[in-house]
Every structure is written in C-alpha cells, then in structure tokens.
Amino acid sequence: MTLLITLLPALLWGFTPVFVHFLGGKPIEQLLGTTYGGLVIGLIIFLIKRPTITFWDFFWCCIGGAFWSVGQLAQYHAYNRLSVSTTSPINSGVQLVGVNIVGVLFFGSWASPLAKIIGFSAVAFIIFGVYVSTRGGKKTPLKSTYIQKKQFAANVTKLILGAGIGYTICSTFPRIPDASGWVTFPSQTVGMFLGAVILALMSKKDRHWNVFFNKSAFLNIIEGFNSSLGTFFYQTAMMLTSVSTAFTLSQMTPVISTICGLTILHERKHGKTLFYTLSGVSVIVVGGIMTSFLR
C-alpha cells in the first residue's frame, strides 16, 4: 500500500497532458480550470488538517503559487507548440536545475564538497538531458526550414524561461518561512488562483469575463483535482517513507507523460527523434535521482 501511495504522484502528474488534451480549451482556460480545482482541494485539506498558518507562511507560499501559474501556462502552451513528449522532459529538467541551484545558493543545500561535486555533476547531466530532448522535438529534423527551426527554438526558450522561473519560485519560496507541506499547499492554491486570474486579465485576447466562466474552464477543474491529489499523495508519501524516496519516485512523472504523449495522444516520433526523446528523459531522470539523496 505504501509503494502504491508513493507512486501515485508520478501517475497523477504524468497524466496531466492527457487530461487537458481531452478536456479541451485554450491554455489560459486550462490554467483557470486547474486552479479552480486546486483551490477546492486546498480548502478541503486546510479544513481537515487545520494547519497553523502565519502571515509570512501565507505570503511567501501565495507568491510561489502565483508564479506556479506562470510556469503552468508556459507548459500548457508548449503542449500545443512542441508536443507533450518534447515538453515533459524539458519541463522536468529545468525545474530540477532551477530548484537545486537556488537551494545551493540561498538555502545551504549540498553543504559538503563531495555533495557539491555530485550535485553539480547531476545538474550538468540534467542540462545535457534537456538538450538531447530538444533534439527529439523537431517533427521533421532533416527537412526543417530555417524559419521552422527558429520558431522551434523560440518555443523551447519560452518554455525554459516560463517553467524555469515559475516552478523554481513556486518550489523555493515556501522554504523562506520553512513552511510545512500542509501549510504550503492551501496557501499556494490561493496564489495559483490569483496568478491565473492576473494572467488572464493581462492577455489582450482573453481579457473578457467569459474566459473565467466558460465550459472549458469548468471542465478543467477535473485536472485541478487530478494534480492537487498528486500533491496530496506526495505529502503523504514523504510522511510514510522519506523526502528522498518520495522525490525520487516523483521523477517518473516525465517518463509517464512522455509515454502518454507517444501512445495515448499518438504523437509521431520515429528513428532518431524517438531515440533522442527517450534518451533525454532517461538522462534527466537519472540526474534527478542523483540530486534526491544529497543534503
């Protein structure tokens, strides 16, 4: 039972692209629906666990949640622009690099010289994996025109910046007040919701009330439940096992997402592109596992 609970976060998070694909809607509608569902789960967890949340706990976690919406919107856009099997390993890789670098610079992670050597070797490994994954992202690698390659590079850059900045801040800001998981998640869901609303209002194309209340936004509440339950089981897994074990198994998320993209969503990759994609995912997962055992 413990093993199943520990694997559930990767399974639930890994199926995110499948949910948003079949639930439909534009990326901003998918984001809004996800945050609606997350807010509901966050409220339920707060009412059940009754954590003591200080002002600074709420402030830093809420800001982190708002930036999560930046990263998540970048990811939803990338599913359409790059494909799921290209987006997932890049998304996972930039998170691992960003969170670990910030941890070393500001929170005293990898204190010993040996930990730093292994850790930065793992980061280099992950960066290489991200690069290899992008090699597998070109739909017609041998026949791509200059414009297609330039557009592909621009889309990868947007994903790296959006997901890298958004998810890194989301993961590291709660460490400033040293908030526990049960304190962090309800506060973050408020920030996620507010961040999604602000992003919708900032968009010229989506700046109308219908985007907040249409069918697509409400359908994507299901994805909000899915990803939030993944977070709930991740917190539970850390209590049942350890932080390292829970984090290590959560690194299976890009593997599951990539497999879903190639099978359920029928993304076509053959030969070299398939080899690059699978190799990139494998390298990123190994790098993530290497960092999970360092302190």
Secondary structure as UniProt FT lines:
FT   HELIX           2..14
FT   HELIX           16..23
FT   HELIX           27..49
FT   HELIX           55..81
FT   HELIX           84..106
FT   HELIX           113..135
FT   TURN            141..143
FT   HELIX           146..172
FT   HELIX           173..175
FT   TURN            176..178
FT   HELIX           181..202
FT   TURN            204..206
FT   HELIX           210..213
FT   HELIX           215..219
FT   HELIX           221..240
FT   HELIX           243..250
FT   TURN            251..252
FT   HELIX           253..263
FT   HELIX           271..292
//
